[in-house]
Amino acid sequence: MGGATALDDVLRQAHVVRIGLVGGDGTDARVQVDLSDAVESARLRKAMAVEALPGFHCMCSGDVRFELTDRSGQRIAVVVLHHGETLRWERWESDAVLADGRSLLAWLDGHGMTAPLRQFEDDRRRADERAAQERDWMAAMPAGLGDTADRILDLSRTGGRPSPALLAELTERLRRSCPDPVERVLALLSWYGSGSGRCSGFPVHEGVPGELLRHVPITGLVAALLDPRARGRHDAGAVRHLVGRRSRPHQERDLAGLPEPLRARLPAHARGSSDPDKRGRAERWLVPGRG
């Protein structure tokens, strides 16, 4: 099997590279680049430089296929790009990590194949947004729960729901660290109002404070929201909780019993959200006559 530099040796022999999207519908024109030009060859070799062979395989079939042929037209290698980060080649026992994946995407972009770079940048932007939301969620976690963060975050990595044992542990920790019931509910509302703030399609770990709020009597929620210490971040958590799908055992009854100040205040807060789903849910659930 070849080492990390084996592909570079093959690229030096390549006369032409034909490029196409993996699994395309045939409407994407194949790109052909003449590598007999020493400058063009050097650019591609630099863009496809391998940093390491870490021993793993991506589970998908890849995004871009590179077919290399020599001067006689004989195919000498087929290499597949995965997610702008790794290459797969039959002579390697694992996928290879690129030294600079974006450089290869920029090379493709410069030859008219623009979709992979756009997808890569979109994915990176979404990943940065998720990381920022996770930091915001962590910062809002109530005191006394910090050392449970990894276990809660793991729920999003595994796709599992919080176990009854975990919820019971968090409830008990909150009671010890925040004995005042109003302060405790305010802490949970602030936590639930953080992160993505969405009412649906959010990471699994963000649902944990909602699960804890589910067992707070509606009188306790109302008392916290009418407390002078309640702020916009608490309203954000309240809206997210109250209009979420099946968020409370007696959701309709609880919403119908909200005092008038909250029935005016919470929809007004939701209207300032950038999430159209949250705005729509708030109008349906919280505005009289709209449900």
N, C-alpha and C positions, 0 to 999 in steps of 0.2 A: 504493500500500500504506500501511497505517496505521502511525503511530509508536507509541512506548511508551504514550502517553496516549490513543490512539484507543479502546481498550476502555472506558476510564472514560467517555468521551463517550457510548458506546452504553449503558452501564449506567445513566446518568442518564435515558435514555429508557425503560428497561425497566420494565414493570408487574408481570410475573410471571417467575420463573425456575423451570424444571422440571429436576430433577436425577436422574440415574440412573447406575448403575455401567456402565461400558463392558464389553460382552461378557458381561453377566450372563445367568443362565438364565431370567429372567423372574419369579423368585420374589421378587426384591428390589423392594419397593414404591417407586415413584417418589416423590420428595419435591417438593412444590410450595410456594414461598415467595412471599408477596405483597410486592412491592417498592414498592407505592404508599405504604407506611409509610416516611416519610423517614428514620427512625432505622434501620430494617432495610436500606434501600437504602445508607445511608452505611456501615453495617458491612460489607456485601458489597463495596462499592467499595474500602474500605480493605483488606479481606482479599485482593482481587484486584489490588492495585496492582502495577504492573510496574516492575522495576528496570532491566532491560536486554533488548535483542534481540541476542544474541551471534552469531547466524548459524548455529546448529546445529539439527538435528532429532533427537529421540529416535527410536529404531528401533521402539518398540512402539506400540500403538494407544491407549495411555492408560488411565486408571483411572476417572475420573468425568466425565460429560458434563453440561454446563450449557446448557440451551436457554432463551434470553431472548426474551420476546414483549412487544410494546408494548400500549398500552391497548386497541387494537382486536383484539388476539389474533394479530396477524401476527408471525411469527418474524423477529427482527432480528439474531440471532447464535447460533452454536453454538460453544462453547468447551470444550476438553477438558483436564483436569488430568492431568499426568504425574508420578507419584512424589512428589507433594506439593511439587514444586519448580518446575515449568514449566507454561505454558499453551500450547495450540495453537489458533490461530484462522485462518481462511482469508485474512483480510486482512493477516496477517503473513507475511513471506517466511521467517521462522524461528520456532522456539519462543521464548517469552518467559520470562525468569527472574523469578519472583515476588520482591517485596521481602521478604515474610515468608510463606513457604509454610505454615508451621505454623499461622499465623493463619487461613488459609482452611480447613485441616483442622479446626481448632477450631470454626469457623463451621459446617461440615458436621456435626460431632459434636453441636453444640448444636441441630441440626435433625433429629436422629434417625439420621443416616447416620454410624455410629460406626466402621465397618470401615476406611475410609481412614486415620484417625488412628492406630488400633491398628497397622495394617500399617506405617505410617511410623515409629512409635516402635519397633516390633520390628526394622525394617531398621536404624534408627540404633543400636539396642543391639547388634545383630550387627556393624555396622561398627566400633563402638567396641571390641568384643571382638577383632575381627580386627586393629585398629590396635595394641591392647595386646599381642597375641600377636606381632605383627611386631616391635615394640620389644623384647620379651623375646628373640626369636630373634636380632635384631641385636646385642643386648648380649652374647649367648653366643657370637657368632662368634669363632673363634680368631684370635689375633694374627697379623698378616701377610696377612689376607684382606679387611680392611676396604674397600679400594678396589675390590673385586669385587662388593660388595653390590648395587649397582644392576643389574648384569648378571644376578645370581642372582634378584633380586626380579622382574625383567622376565619370568622364566619363568612366573610366575603370571599376569602380565598378558597374555601371548601364548598360554599353554597349552602351550608347548613343553617338551621334555625337555632336560636339560643335555647339551651336545654332548661327545663324547670329548675334544675340544681343551680345553674349559673344565675338565673333570674332571682332565685331565692337568696343566693349569696350576695348579689348586688343590692337587693332590697335591704338585707340586714346591714350591710356595710353603710348604706346611705342613712339608715336609722341611727347608727352609732356616730357617724361623722357629722350628721346634720339633724339633730334631735327635733328642731322646730319644724312642724309639718308644713307650714307655709313656705319656709325657706327651702325645704326639701323639694316641694313641687316646683317652685321657681327655678331651682337648679336643674330639674329634669326638663322643664319647658325650654330653658335657655340651651340646654344640650341638644334637645330635639330640633330646635330652631337653627342649629348650626349645620355645617357640612354642605351638601348639595341643596338642602331645603326642599327637595321635591316631595310630592305626595305619592308618587309612583315611580318605578324605574330607578330607585336609589340603591346604593350598595347595601348589602344585607346588614352590615354592622350598624348602619345608621338607624335601623329599626329597633335597636335595643331600648333606647329611652322611651320609645312609643309603647313597647311591651310593658315597661314598668308603669307608664302613665295609665295604661289600660285598666289597672287594678286600683287606681286612685278614685275614690268616689267623686262624682261630679260636683258635689258641694265643696270638696277640697280643691278642685281645679278652679272653681268660681272664686273661692276665697283668695287664692293666690293671685288670680288675674285682677281682682279688685283691690289688692293690696297696693299701697302707695309705692312700693318698691318695684312693681311690675313695669317693664320697659318694652320697647319694640321687639327685642330678641325673644321675650317671653310670649308676646303675641304671635310671633313667627312660629314658635313651637306649638302654641295652642291651635292655630289654624291647621298646621300640618297634621296634628293629632286628631282634631275633631272632625275633619273632612276626609280623612284617610279611609280606605276601604275596610269596612268591618273593624274599625279601630277600637270600638268599645262594645261591651256585651249588650248595652241598651242604648245604642248610638242615637237613634231617632228621638227617643224619649229624652235623653240628656240634652240634645240640641234644642228640642222644643222648650225645655225649661230654662234656657240661658236667660239671664236678666237683660233687659233692654239695652243698657249701656254696652254690654259685650256684643249684642247682636248688631249694634251699629259700629263698634270699634274694630272688631275682628275682620269683617268684610272690607272695611276701609283699608286696613293694613294689607290684606291680600291683594287689593287692586294695585298696590305698588310693587307687586312681585313681577319678576321677569318671566315667571313660569306660567304659561297660559292654562295648563292643567290645574294648577293651584287656584288661579283666578276663577276658572269655571266651576270648580268644586265648591269654592267659597260662596259663589253666587247661588248655586243650587241648594246648598245645605244651610247656609246661614242667613240668607235674605228672605224675609217672610213673603210667602206667595210664589217663590221661585222654585221650591222643591217639587 
